[in-house]
């Protein structure tokens, strides 16, 4: 066997080994895969061979490469649905030809409590996952979001990097599509802490959105409260 044939054979072995683990569920949706260095040592090959294998899988839509973070599983498990027409912050921003940035400020797992237990139809002591994020457009801070989702419906959410995947993509991993939302709009006064992240003066006005998202079965799967800078805020309703 020539050296070129050996390289091709190793590339195929690495590619198919990763594909099999994804299809078998050993690597879950949204999970980071072994580094090029780790796989090159396992298969006794070069990092370039591993890089080529990952590139082929990325072209098929099975994985996604995030610069500085690694390679993540995006497809492959049975039952995954498309996200549908609902748009996340990233999707809507890109649709406008702008660059979105999402920074995770904090995340925690805690008991649902009575309000979220009623909303999500779970027990008060069931866990929910709360994420606080700063959304920016073309480098300019735009809004702060605090989102709460029930972990009983998304049991591996804590292991997914939400700096890489939007929550709408994660919902799609679990076969959930945002089919309807209930929104309430108000005006709020920015605290010192929130104003600092948004780059504005404390006490200024912000548009406050409370949004409950429902899946295709009519179940509530997300509650989000968003504070959007008043000087950059607008709200459009189309009938």
URZIKA-V874688 format. One record per residue. N is the residue number from 1. OMEGA is omega in degrees with one decimal (999 if undefined). NEAR is the number of other ideal C-beta (glycine too) atoms within 12 Angstrom. Layout:
BEGIN
((N/OMEGA/NEAR) (N/OMEGA/NEAR))
END
This chain:
BEGIN
((1/-179.7/9) (2/178.9/8) (3/179.0/10) (4/178.5/10) (5/178.2/11) (6/178.9/16) (7/178.3/21) (8/179.9/19) (9/179.0/19) (10/178.0/28) (11/179.6/29) (12/178.8/21) (13/179.8/23) (14/-179.3/37) (15/-176.7/31) (16/177.1/20) (17/177.7/27) (18/-179.7/37) (19/-178.9/27) (20/-179.8/17) (21/176.2/25) (22/-177.9/32) (23/179.0/22) (24/179.4/15) (25/176.9/18) (26/172.0/18) (27/-176.0/30) (28/177.6/29) (29/-179.7/39) (30/-176.7/40) (31/179.1/31) (32/-178.7/26) (33/177.9/36) (34/-179.3/27) (35/176.9/18) (36/179.7/26) (37/-179.5/16) (38/-178.2/18) (39/178.3/32) (40/177.4/23) (41/179.5/16) (42/-176.1/21) (43/178.7/26) (44/-180.0/13) (45/-178.5/28) (46/176.9/21) (47/178.8/21) (48/177.6/18) (49/178.4/29) (50/179.7/33) (51/178.8/24) (52/178.4/26) (53/178.1/38) (54/179.8/35) (55/179.0/22) (56/179.5/24) (57/176.7/36) (58/178.3/24) (59/177.7/14) (60/-179.1/21) (61/-179.6/16) (62/-178.6/31) (63/175.8/34) (64/178.1/31) (65/176.8/24) (66/-174.6/23) (67/178.5/10) (68/-177.7/10) (69/179.1/18) (70/-178.9/25) (71/-173.7/34) (72/176.6/35) (73/178.8/43) (74/-179.1/34) (75/172.4/29) (76/179.6/30) (77/-179.4/25) (78/174.3/14) (79/179.9/13) (80/179.6/27) (81/171.0/23) (82/-176.1/18) (83/178.4/30) (84/-174.5/21) (85/178.0/16) (86/-175.8/29) (87/173.0/21) (88/176.4/32) (89/-179.2/36) (90/-177.3/27) (91/-177.1/23) (92/179.3/21) (93/178.7/23) (94/179.6/17) (95/177.9/13) (96/179.3/15) (97/-179.2/10) (98/-176.2/19) (99/178.4/17) (100/171.0/29) (101/179.1/22) (102/178.1/33) (103/178.2/24) (104/-179.0/26) (105/178.9/24) (106/173.8/20) (107/-178.7/27) (108/172.6/18) (109/-179.7/22) (110/177.9/20) (111/-176.0/21) (112/-173.5/29) (113/-173.2/21) (114/-175.7/14) (115/-179.4/16) (116/175.8/31) (117/178.5/21) (118/-178.6/17) (119/-174.9/26) (120/-179.3/32) (121/177.8/19) (122/177.4/27) (123/-178.4/18) (124/-179.6/19) (125/173.9/15) (126/-177.4/25) (127/169.6/27) (128/-179.4/36) (129/-178.7/37) (130/-178.2/31) (131/175.8/38) (132/-173.3/27) (133/172.3/33) (134/179.4/33) (135/178.3/40) (136/177.4/27) (137/-178.3/24) (138/176.7/16) (139/-178.4/14) (140/178.2/20) (141/-176.1/31) (142/-173.8/37) (143/172.5/41) (144/-179.9/39) (145/168.7/39) (146/-175.3/31) (147/178.2/42) (148/179.0/38) (149/-179.6/42) (150/-178.6/38) (151/178.2/32) (152/177.5/24) (153/179.9/29) (154/-167.9/37) (155/-179.1/21) (156/-176.6/23) (157/-176.6/36) (158/-178.8/23) (159/-178.8/24) (160/-179.8/36) (161/-178.1/31) (162/168.6/37) (163/179.1/27) (164/-177.2/29) (165/172.0/36) (166/177.5/36) (167/178.1/42) (168/176.5/34) (169/178.5/37) (170/177.1/41) (171/178.5/38) (172/177.1/32) (173/-176.8/36) (174/178.6/35) (175/-179.2/22) (176/177.7/34) (177/175.1/28) (178/-173.4/37) (179/-179.4/23) (180/177.2/21) (181/171.8/23) (182/-175.8/19) (183/174.9/20) (184/-177.6/18) (185/179.6/21) (186/174.9/19) (187/-179.0/17) (188/176.4/27) (189/-175.4/19) (190/175.1/30) (191/178.1/18) (192/-177.9/14) (193/-178.5/15) (194/-179.6/33) (195/179.3/24) (196/-178.6/17) (197/-177.5/28) (198/176.4/36) (199/179.5/21) (200/-179.5/28) (201/176.1/18) (202/178.3/17) (203/178.9/14) (204/-177.9/25) (205/174.3/23) (206/172.9/33) (207/-177.1/29) (208/178.7/28) (209/167.5/29) (210/-175.5/24) (211/172.5/31) (212/-179.0/28) (213/-179.3/37) (214/179.0/25) (215/-176.0/30) (216/177.3/22) (217/178.9/15) (218/179.7/16) (219/175.7/25) (220/-177.5/32) (221/-176.4/43) (222/169.7/42) (223/-178.2/34) (224/170.3/35) (225/-175.9/29) (226/171.5/33) (227/-178.5/38) (228/-179.0/36) (229/-178.9/31) (230/-178.7/25) (231/178.5/19) (232/-173.7/23) (233/170.9/25) (234/-178.7/12) (235/-177.7/17) (236/176.7/8) (237/178.5/7) (238/-180.0/4) (239/999/3))
END
